[in-house]
């Protein structure tokens, strides 16, 4: 029988049976007031249970609304309030029976038995496992998705103290965070940078964002979903590294007040307030507000940051079948950590013997970052089998800074280097829409799930800077942070750049259940892309770039075979394309780079969905990469005096991934994954490059592991957590310098938590427990590195009212 399908039966006593998982775990419900039979149908769909009852039971009756996170018992009681039924606990089951005389219920008995729930929301679940992910436009079990997907839940973020998006991704299996020398971070997976970020499933281009875009608070997020491999079906253009989906918290149905205070190493102080609830008696209008403030210094000299993050959400039911959601998030960050905090190296690439606290810049360095995100979505249930959803996201960001930092290789027998000074004025607006129609139909006895949709994304950037080259000098072994202010000398260059990127596409995906155990997934996308740029440089002529791609088709295919109800085998093929600006000798723009992901693996959903595990083998090929055409006349670029290009480069990344997330035993949660990957040039202009890595940011071996254990019995108020992040040795592609730069290293972290009473809890998180000295990032040209943070502490006191 299909899950969530009703079986109507008549019994001698006009009884019915309802299956649900009635333990203490919560699920996310969205059931407006409506006829009782329809509400029970919606309850069954959202909880993943089978419902067995006589239609006569709901005749003439209306349900109460149920919204937000509830356990199954609470949701059922709320749904049936005033219906003439009440829920009663009877051993391992629940029953619906007539209420005592004088109560507001009247109907006969219905049995309730346990079964798993299917819901993607993770807030208040208390788990590192998720019931599903929404990357493919609808809630799907991870074992039914034929690609590697990791979900970091709200519980794991809270336990590990992952306060920013960057920190979450730095602890996600298969993901590498690379800190740019000039500020900001990029994310890599399977050897490729992930250029886009999805907000509630709406992809936006964020590669060019500056100044630590993702250091804003993660407090307003319910979870972060990470897909590894080509994601062209979802996003259109990009690299085959994967997709990152930030899923926000929604309005609360029940009144809630949460507060926490934080204090930590290097004068780290923070506070958070979260509140919300229904704004009407029926629960049709639901609200949430989150405020998060932080004031902290750093292990790096002179660094002092302040940040305020605010979020508000409002969700309401326009009709019993239509809900509308609105949200706004604002982040304001001030501080020198938004500028470059890198450490130089010797001219031959060897490391300097300096403290981790060294800051090679002016004491007056400062930056301001402002980012506002606006969300609007509409969810409409057309029928029991069909649904329409529209989502939109707008992001306005601005980055301003004034900074001076040391630059260049440090002489082997000296310590004085020049400096670069910059005044940055960056800004961007990004807008995206996504609309989907999803449903189910049957042909020739085969059930099909279908998704049809389209999305649109546009970004406009206006970036400029004033450059001051060699305006002062720094002695890296005797640093004086009182550098002269910028403007005392004439600037060496002034740059103003305007860019516009537009991407739109139509996509479709069909999941055909060929047998009870075998599902075939086919999909495709047609994409349109345009990029235009104007760059005005005071020392050179104004340049223009313009490229278009029309109707690029991106295929997708997958197969999932259920070995058992808990285990599935899968295989998939996914494409993605990346336009490029290089031109050939005929001055034609080269065809797009094409990335293809091949993957096969096995996934398990064990212990009634409390544990997700998976193993995958993958290969990613990227071809048509631009390489210099040495045999062609120099008629390209540089005013028609530069080299032309050929679409002849090819690279490959392949490896194995294993991960597990969820409950291993009662009170024992684990989240982690091991990744082995290698990447290499397959075809290149330089023969000696073939077989060498094309990406040095991604290690061959990487382990992300975190475990939390709650003591049993009378010691249950105590919880202990520990984890490790390991990466193998890091090299660079600069063959003229010392290599390798850094051997493999492990960073251990720990946590001790105590539940003071029902309201208050306290936790102490320790990062870099054994005080490992290491570089978190090493720039490929060797002239800049980033120290990893020394051992540090964070004490959090949290109240839940």
Secondary structure, 3 states (H helix, E strand, C coil): CCCCCCEECCCCCCCEEEECCCCCCEEEEEECCCEHHHHHHHHHHHHCCCEEECHHHHCCCECCCEEEEEEHHHHHHHHHCCCCCEEEEECCEEEEECCCCCCCCCCCCEEEECCCCCCCCCCCCCCCCCCCECCCCCCECHHHCCCEEEEEEHHHHHHHCCCEHHHHHHCCCCEEEEECCCCCEEEEECCEECCEEEECCEEEECCCCCCCHHHCECCCEEEEEEEECCCHHHHCECCCCEEEEEEECCCECCCEEEEEEEEECCCEEEEEEEEEEECCCCCCEEEEEEEEEEEEECCCCCCEEEEEEEEEEEEEEEECCEEEEEEEEEEEEEEHHHCCCCECCECCCCCCCCCCCCCCECCCCEEEEEEEEEEEEEEEECCCCEEEEEEEEEEEEEEEEEEEEEECCECCCCCEEEEEEEEEEEEEEEEEEEEEEEEEEEECCEEEEEEEEEEEEEEEEEEEEEEEECCCCEECCCCCCCCCCCCCCCCCEEEEEEEEEEEEEEEEEEEEECCCCEEEEEEEEEEEEEEEEEEEECCCCCEEEEEEEEEEEEEEEEEEEECCCCEEEEEEEEEEEECCCCECCCCCECCCEEEEEEEEEEEEEECCCCEEEEEEEEEEEEEEEEEEECCCCCCECCCCCECEEEEEEEEEEEEEEEEEEEEEECCEEEEEEEEEEEEEEEECCCHHHECCCCCCCCCCEEEEEEEEEECCHHHCCEEEEEEEEEECCECCCCCCCCCCCECCEEEEEEEEEEECCCCEEEEEEEECCCCCCCEEEECCCCCCEEECCCCEEEEEEEEEC
